[in-house]
């Protein structure tokens, strides 16, 4: 689905945050209220789905209204990555009765289902599934490749960036893209509200209406882009170039498979034409928009 030509509404949302139902600082209603006050159209409150906290799929339906909505979800954990650490997976749009995994706490235990199996089970239940904070997790390419049910990779996690300078996931995402996996790219907060870990990364979703069902369908269709602030207003491939309209920016960058990139610079520029040039053989292309303050927006991959 092309969100830039499809009819509908642009909706700003955060797909990753926590409340005091797990390890966050604030009650669920307060988390929702703060995002609504900050101008968000929706959030998914994704408390940690482990036994220590009673395997919560936190109910935020009561916080919907006045132009703000919520999607149910959780951060799922099961099995060990190659480095021995526990897996972290985002699942947005989980049913409230999603069956618990064998995940008593934040350490892997014998007999757990694999992350691949847990992701597949969440996707089969209707969730939008993303690999969370690959840099922070120390995720290997083989780890990521095993989770074939993932719709997306978290390419920017604001909490991980603020708290430990491990907030990016492009190496993981591009390894999957280069292997032919059609994953999308999400930016999130992973807010716990213990530190300034909020309001720093989000998705802009194009949906026909501002309902949880429509937003979730748009996420699964890839009808969104990720941002720290800049807007992507139009994006298309035309006559050997990527044509882009944005909010005022300083730099735009076109990347694809391999090391080659193309870029343009123009302080305050809003209309751009990036020749595909050296990227002509790449099966996928993506665009980064950088504003004067260094904040970025990232398109989902354009498959050719």
C-alpha positions in Angstrom: 0.0 0.0 0.0 1.3 3.5 -1.0 0.4 5.8 2.0 1.3 8.9 0.0 -1.4 8.4 -2.6 -4.0 6.4 -0.6 -6.9 8.3 0.8 -7.1 8.7 4.6 -5.7 10.4 7.6 -2.1 10.8 8.8 -2.0 9.7 12.4 0.9 10.0 14.8 1.5 7.1 17.1 4.0 5.4 19.5 4.2 1.7 19.3 6.4 0.9 22.3 5.9 2.1 25.9 5.5 0.8 29.4 3.4 1.5 32.5 3.5 0.4 36.1 1.8 -2.8 35.0 5.4 -3.9 34.3 8.5 -1.7 34.8 7.2 1.7 33.9 6.9 4.6 36.3 3.3 5.7 35.6 -0.2 4.1 35.6 -1.6 3.2 32.2 -4.1 6.0 32.3 -1.4 8.6 32.9 0.8 7.2 30.1 -2.1 7.6 27.7 -2.9 11.1 29.0 0.6 12.3 28.5 0.8 11.0 24.9 -2.6 12.5 24.2 -1.5 15.9 25.6 1.7 15.7 23.5 -0.4 15.6 20.3 -0.3 11.9 19.6 -3.3 10.3 17.9 -2.7 6.8 19.3 -0.3 4.6 21.2 0.2 0.9 21.9 1.1 0.3 25.6 3.4 -2.7 25.5 4.1 -3.9 29.0 6.5 -6.8 29.4 4.7 -10.1 28.9 6.5 -12.1 31.6 5.3 -14.0 34.7 6.8 -11.5 37.1 4.1 -9.0 36.1 1.3 -11.5 35.4 1.7 -11.7 31.6 -0.1 -8.4 31.0 -1.9 -7.3 27.9 -2.7 -3.9 29.5 -6.3 -2.8 28.8 -6.2 0.8 27.6 -9.6 0.8 25.9 -11.0 3.1 28.6 -8.5 5.8 27.6 -9.9 6.1 24.0 -11.8 9.2 23.1 -11.5 12.9 22.2 -9.4 12.1 19.1 -7.1 9.7 20.8 -7.1 5.9 20.6 -5.1 2.9 21.7 -4.0 -0.5 20.4 -3.6 -3.4 22.8 -0.1 -4.9 22.8 2.8 -6.3 24.7 6.6 -6.7 24.6 7.0 -10.5 24.3 10.0 -12.5 25.6 11.0 -16.1 25.0 14.2 -17.9 24.3 17.8 -16.9 24.1 19.6 -15.0 21.3 23.0 -16.1 20.2 24.6 -13.9 22.9 22.6 -15.7 25.6 20.3 -12.7 26.3 16.5 -12.9 26.3 14.5 -12.0 23.1 12.4 -8.9 23.0 9.6 -8.6 20.4 6.9 -6.0 20.0 3.4 -7.3 19.3 0.9 -4.5 18.6 -2.8 -5.6 18.3 -2.6 -8.6 20.5 -5.9 -10.1 21.7 -6.4 -9.5 25.5 -6.5 -13.3 26.0 -3.2 -14.1 24.2 -1.8 -17.3 25.8 1.2 -16.7 28.0 4.6 -18.0 27.0 6.8 -19.8 29.5 8.6 -16.6 30.4 8.7 -16.2 34.2 11.2 -13.3 34.2 13.9 -11.6 32.2 16.2 -14.6 31.9 15.9 -17.4 29.4 14.8 -20.7 30.9 14.8 -24.3 29.6 11.7 -25.4 27.7 10.7 -21.9 26.4 9.2 -21.7 22.9 11.6 -20.0 20.5 11.3 -16.4 19.6 10.4 -17.4 16.1 7.5 -19.6 17.3 6.3 -16.8 19.7 6.4 -14.2 16.9 4.5 -16.6 14.6 1.9 -17.2 17.3 1.4 -13.4 17.8 1.1 -12.7 14.1 -1.4 -15.5 13.7 -3.4 -13.9 16.5 -3.6 -10.7 14.5 -0.7 -8.7 15.9 1.8 -6.5 14.0 5.1 -7.9 15.1 8.5 -6.0 15.2 12.0 -7.0 16.3 12.7 -4.6 19.2 15.9 -2.6 19.7 18.4 -4.8 17.8 21.5 -2.7 18.8 20.6 -2.7 22.5 19.9 -6.4 22.3 23.1 -7.3 20.6 21.1 -9.1 17.9 23.0 -11.1 15.3 21.9 -11.4 11.6 21.2 -15.1 12.1 18.9 -14.2 15.1 17.0 -11.7 13.0 16.7 -14.0 10.0 15.1 -16.8 12.2 12.1 -14.6 13.1 10.3 -14.9 9.8 7.0 -13.7 11.2 8.2 -10.2 11.9 6.6 -7.4 10.0 9.1 -4.8 11.0 12.4 -3.9 12.6 12.7 -1.1 15.2 15.2 1.1 13.5 15.1 3.8 16.2 14.4 3.4 19.9 14.4 6.7 21.7 14.8 5.2 25.2 17.8 3.1 24.1 19.3 6.1 22.4 18.9 8.4 25.5 19.8 5.9 28.2 22.6 3.9 26.6 23.5 5.2 23.1 22.3 1.9 21.5 19.1 3.1 19.8 19.5 2.1 16.1 18.5 -1.0 14.1 19.5 -0.3 10.5 22.2 -2.9 10.3 19.6 -5.6 11.3 16.9 -4.2 9.0 19.2 -3.9 6.0 20.5 -7.4 6.4 17.0 -8.7 6.2 16.2 -6.4 3.2 19.3 -7.6 1.4 18.1 -11.2 2.0 14.8 -10.4 0.3 12.7 -10.0 3.5 10.1 -7.2 3.0 10.3 -5.8 6.5 9.2 -2.3 7.3 10.9 0.2 9.6 9.5 1.7 12.8 10.7 4.3 15.2 9.5 4.2 18.8 10.0 5.6 22.3 10.2 2.5 24.5 9.2 5.0 27.2 9.2 4.0 30.8 9.1 7.6 32.2 12.0 7.1 34.6 14.2 9.2 32.3 13.6 11.6 29.3 12.8 8.6 27.1 9.6 9.8 25.6 8.3 11.8 22.6 11.4 11.2 20.6 10.4 8.6 17.9 7.1 7.7 16.3 5.3 6.4 13.2 3.1 8.4 10.9 0.4 6.0 9.8 -2.0 6.6 6.9 -5.4 5.0 7.7 -8.9 5.5 6.4 -10.1 6.3 9.9 -8.7 6.8 13.4 -9.9 3.4 14.8 -7.7 0.7 16.3 -8.7 -1.7 13.6 -7.9 0.7 10.7 -4.6 1.7 12.2 -3.5 -1.9 12.8 -4.5 -2.8 9.2 -2.4 0.1 7.9 0.6 -1.0 10.0 0.4 -4.5 8.6 0.2 -3.0 5.0 3.2 -0.8 5.5 1.2 2.4 5.2 3.4 4.5 7.4 6.9 6.1 7.8 9.1 6.6 10.9 10.2 9.9 12.3 11.9 11.9 15.0 10.3 15.1 13.7 10.5 15.7 9.9 7.5 14.9 7.6 7.6 13.0 4.4 4.7 14.3 2.3 5.1 12.6 -1.0 7.4 9.8 -2.3 7.5 8.0 -5.6 9.9 6.6 -8.2 9.6 8.5 -11.5 11.9 8.3 -14.6 15.0 7.0 -12.9 14.7 9.2 -9.8 13.1 9.2 -6.4 10.8 12.2 -6.1 10.2 13.5 -2.6 8.3 16.2 -0.8 9.1 16.9 2.8 8.8 19.5 5.6 11.7 21.9 5.5 14.9 19.9 5.6 18.7 20.3 5.2 19.6 16.9 3.7 17.9 14.0 2.0 19.6 10.7 1.4 18.7 7.8 -0.8 20.1 4.4 0.2 19.7 0.8 -1.0 21.6 -2.5 -1.2 25.4 -2.0 -1.1 27.5 1.0 -0.1 26.3 3.5 -2.7 24.1 6.4 -1.7 22.8 9.6 -3.3 22.1 12.8 -1.4 21.0 16.4 -1.9 21.5 19.4 0.4 19.4 22.6 0.5 18.7 24.5 3.7 14.9 24.5 4.1 14.3 22.4 1.0 10.9 20.8 0.6 11.0 19.4 -3.0 13.7 16.9 -4.0 14.6 14.7 -7.0 17.2 12.1 -6.2 18.7 10.3 -9.2 18.8 6.6 -8.6 22.1 6.5 -10.4 24.6 4.1 -8.7 21.6 2.4 -6.9 20.1 1.2 -10.2 20.7 -2.4 -9.4 19.3 -2.3 -5.9 16.0 -4.2 -5.4 15.0 -1.8 -2.7 15.5 1.9 -1.9 14.8 4.0 1.2 14.9 7.7 1.9 16.2 9.6 5.0 15.1 13.2 5.6 17.3 15.2 7.9 16.2 18.6 9.3 18.4 21.5 10.4 18.4 20.2 14.0 19.6 16.7 12.9 16.3 15.0 13.4 15.4 12.3 10.9 12.5 10.7 9.1 12.8 7.4 7.4 10.6 5.9 4.6 9.8 2.3 4.4 11.7 0.5 1.6 10.5 1.0 -1.9 10.7 -2.4 -3.7 11.4 -2.2 -7.4 
